Amino acid sequence: MREKLIIFGTKEEAEVAFYYFTHDSDYDVIGFCVDKSYKESDSFCSLPVYDFETIEHTHSPADTSMFISIGFSKLNRNRRAKYDEAKAKGYRLASYISSKATVLNDGAIGDNCFILEDNTIQPFSRIGNNVTVWSGNHIGHHSVLEDDCFISSHVVISGNVIVGRGCFIGVNSTLRDHITVGEYCLLGAGTILLKNAPPKSIYGVHGTPPSKLTTDDINLI
């Protein structure tokens, strides 16, 4: 029998989570929940939406799991806060690990993780609790993603890297081997990190400026 699952959230992230859990997991999503003050509708994705404050009275933690589907707002602190509240209610927090990911670390992945397709997770690496690893990343051998991180897409994390809790790493970033990223760092898209990053550091790359020409000025084949 498929295990029952309630997803916290009714935004785009929750819709994406619903798709993956429904099409590629052993869970049966039976509904959603949000804080009552944020409840905009009684249904989402054609399923009921419940009040988080009283969810344990209608769906017992004894036979229902939960997944907290919140993005990287407040450097993942909002997701962590709701994770802790769900744990306090007694819920087991489900993880989704894509069947199309290459996972070679003997299952060293915590709860409430969201690991999407085309990720390569090498041997001896470790992923903590409440971590999102979007599609198409490389997590090198002996590397550690501590709790509450968000890794976007096409990020290369080389071997023996420690990424501290609460970090956000933007698309197409590269982290060299044997470095440590302190907790709650923000690495913008395209960051190349070659040395340790102190906690709460911000790294960003300026976007490519537009040409003074327009497409009307050149011959397009």
C-alpha positions as CSV (number, residue, x, y, z in Angstrom):
1,M,0.0,0.0,0.0
2,R,1.3,3.5,-0.9
3,E,2.0,5.7,2.0
4,K,-0.3,8.7,2.5
5,L,1.3,12.1,2.1
6,I,0.3,15.7,2.8
7,I,2.2,18.5,1.1
8,F,2.6,21.8,2.9
9,G,2.2,24.7,0.5
10,T,0.0,25.8,-2.4
11,K,2.5,27.7,-4.6
12,E,4.5,26.6,-7.6
13,E,6.9,24.6,-5.5
14,A,4.1,22.6,-4.1
15,E,2.7,21.9,-7.6
16,V,6.1,20.7,-8.7
17,A,6.4,18.5,-5.6
18,F,2.9,17.1,-6.3
19,Y,3.9,16.1,-9.8
20,Y,7.1,14.3,-8.8
21,F,5.6,12.5,-5.8
22,T,2.6,11.4,-7.9
23,H,4.6,10.2,-10.9
24,D,7.7,8.8,-9.3
25,S,7.4,7.7,-5.7
26,D,5.7,5.3,-3.4
27,Y,3.6,8.0,-1.9
28,D,-0.1,8.8,-2.4
29,V,-0.6,12.6,-2.1
30,I,-4.0,13.0,-0.5
31,G,-4.0,16.8,0.1
32,F,-2.2,20.0,0.9
33,C,-2.0,22.2,4.0
34,V,-1.1,25.8,4.7
35,D,-1.3,28.1,7.7
36,K,-4.9,29.2,7.9
37,S,-4.1,32.9,7.4
38,Y,-2.5,32.1,4.0
39,K,-5.3,29.8,2.8
40,E,-6.7,31.1,-0.5
41,S,-8.8,28.2,-1.5
42,D,-10.2,24.9,-0.2
43,S,-8.6,23.0,-3.1
44,F,-5.3,22.8,-5.0
45,C,-4.4,20.5,-7.8
46,S,-7.9,19.1,-7.4
47,L,-7.2,18.0,-3.9
48,P,-8.4,19.4,-0.5
49,V,-6.4,22.1,1.3
50,Y,-6.3,21.8,5.1
51,D,-5.3,24.1,7.9
52,F,-1.9,23.3,9.1
53,E,-2.7,24.4,12.7
54,T,-5.2,21.5,13.1
55,I,-3.9,19.0,10.5
56,E,-2.9,16.4,13.0
57,H,-6.6,16.1,14.2
58,T,-7.8,15.1,10.7
59,H,-4.7,13.2,9.4
60,S,-2.8,11.4,12.1
61,P,1.0,11.4,12.0
62,A,0.7,7.7,12.8
63,D,-0.3,6.9,9.2
64,T,0.4,10.1,7.2
65,S,3.7,11.7,6.2
66,M,4.3,15.3,5.3
67,F,6.6,17.1,2.9
68,I,7.4,20.8,3.4
69,S,7.4,22.5,0.0
70,I,8.8,26.0,0.5
71,G,11.6,27.5,-1.6
72,F,14.7,29.3,-0.4
73,S,13.0,32.4,1.1
74,K,14.9,33.9,4.0
75,L,17.8,31.7,3.0
76,N,15.7,28.6,3.7
77,R,14.8,29.7,7.2
78,N,11.1,29.7,6.4
79,R,11.2,26.1,5.2
80,R,13.2,25.1,8.3
81,A,10.7,26.8,10.6
82,K,7.8,24.8,9.1
83,Y,9.9,21.6,9.1
84,D,10.4,22.0,12.8
85,E,6.7,22.7,13.4
86,A,5.7,19.6,11.5
87,K,8.3,17.5,13.4
88,A,6.8,18.8,16.7
89,K,3.4,17.6,15.6
90,G,4.9,14.1,15.2
91,Y,5.0,13.9,11.4
92,R,7.6,11.9,9.5
93,L,9.0,14.2,6.8
94,A,9.2,12.5,3.4
95,S,12.0,12.9,0.9
96,Y,11.7,12.6,-2.8
97,I,14.7,11.2,-4.7
98,S,14.2,11.0,-8.5
99,S,14.5,7.5,-10.0
100,K,16.4,9.4,-12.8
101,A,19.1,10.7,-10.4
102,T,22.4,8.8,-10.0
103,V,22.8,8.3,-6.3
104,L,25.9,6.5,-5.1
105,N,26.3,7.6,-1.5
106,D,24.5,4.6,0.0
107,G,21.4,6.6,0.9
108,A,23.1,9.2,3.1
109,I,20.3,11.6,2.5
110,G,18.1,13.2,5.2
111,D,14.4,13.8,5.5
112,N,12.4,16.4,3.7
113,C,14.9,16.4,0.8
114,F,13.9,17.1,-2.8
115,I,16.4,15.5,-5.2
116,L,15.4,15.9,-8.8
117,E,16.4,14.3,-12.1
118,D,19.9,14.2,-13.6
119,N,21.8,14.8,-10.4
120,T,25.0,12.8,-9.8
121,I,25.6,12.2,-6.1
122,Q,29.0,10.6,-5.8
123,P,30.2,8.0,-3.2
124,F,30.9,9.1,0.3
125,S,29.0,12.3,0.0
126,R,26.3,13.2,2.5
127,I,23.2,15.3,2.3
128,G,21.5,16.6,5.5
129,N,17.9,17.2,6.3
130,N,15.6,19.6,4.5
131,V,17.8,20.0,1.4
132,T,16.7,20.8,-2.1
133,V,18.9,19.8,-5.0
134,W,17.2,20.9,-8.2
135,S,17.9,19.1,-11.5
136,G,21.3,18.5,-13.2
137,N,23.9,19.0,-10.5
138,H,27.2,17.2,-9.6
139,I,27.8,16.6,-5.9
140,G,31.4,15.3,-5.6
141,H,32.8,12.5,-3.5
142,H,33.2,13.1,0.2
143,S,31.3,16.4,0.0
144,V,28.7,17.4,2.6
145,L,25.5,19.5,2.1
146,E,24.4,20.4,5.6
147,D,20.8,21.0,6.6
148,D,18.5,23.4,4.9
149,C,20.5,24.1,1.7
150,F,19.1,24.9,-1.7
151,I,21.2,23.9,-4.7
152,S,19.6,25.2,-8.0
153,S,20.6,23.7,-11.3
154,H,23.9,22.8,-13.2
155,V,26.0,23.4,-10.1
156,V,29.3,21.6,-9.8
157,I,30.4,20.9,-6.3
158,S,33.8,19.2,-6.4
159,G,35.1,16.6,-4.0
160,N,35.6,17.2,-0.2
161,V,33.5,20.4,-0.2
162,I,31.5,21.3,2.9
163,V,28.4,23.5,2.3
164,G,27.1,24.9,5.5
165,R,23.5,24.9,6.5
166,G,21.1,27.3,4.9
167,C,23.1,28.1,1.9
168,F,21.7,29.0,-1.6
169,I,23.9,28.2,-4.6
170,G,22.7,29.7,-7.9
171,V,22.7,28.1,-11.4
172,N,25.9,27.3,-13.2
173,S,28.1,27.8,-10.1
174,T,31.3,25.9,-9.6
175,L,33.0,25.1,-6.3
176,R,36.5,23.8,-6.3
177,D,37.6,20.9,-4.2
178,H,38.6,20.9,-0.5
179,I,36.8,24.2,0.4
180,T,34.2,25.1,3.0
181,V,31.2,27.4,2.5
182,G,30.1,28.9,5.7
183,E,26.4,28.7,6.8
184,Y,23.8,31.0,5.2
185,C,25.9,32.0,2.3
186,L,24.4,33.2,-1.0
187,L,26.2,32.3,-4.2
188,G,24.6,34.0,-7.2
189,A,24.3,32.5,-10.6
190,G,27.6,31.7,-12.3
191,T,29.8,32.0,-9.1
192,I,33.2,30.4,-9.3
193,L,34.4,29.7,-5.7
194,L,38.0,28.8,-5.4
195,K,38.5,29.3,-1.6
196,N,36.7,29.1,1.7
197,A,33.6,31.4,2.1
198,P,33.0,32.9,5.5
199,P,29.5,32.5,6.9
200,K,26.7,34.8,5.5
201,S,28.9,35.8,2.6
202,I,27.3,37.0,-0.7
203,Y,28.9,36.2,-4.0
204,G,27.5,37.5,-7.3
205,V,28.5,37.7,-11.0
206,H,27.4,40.7,-13.1
207,G,25.2,39.7,-15.9
208,T,26.3,40.0,-19.5
209,P,25.6,43.6,-20.7
210,P,23.5,44.0,-23.8
211,S,25.2,45.1,-27.0
212,K,24.7,48.6,-28.3
213,L,23.5,47.0,-31.5
214,T,20.0,45.5,-32.0
215,T,19.1,42.5,-34.1
216,D,17.9,45.0,-36.8
217,D,21.6,46.1,-37.2
218,I,23.0,42.7,-38.2
219,N,22.4,40.2,-41.0
220,L,20.7,37.2,-39.5
221,I,21.0,33.9,-41.4
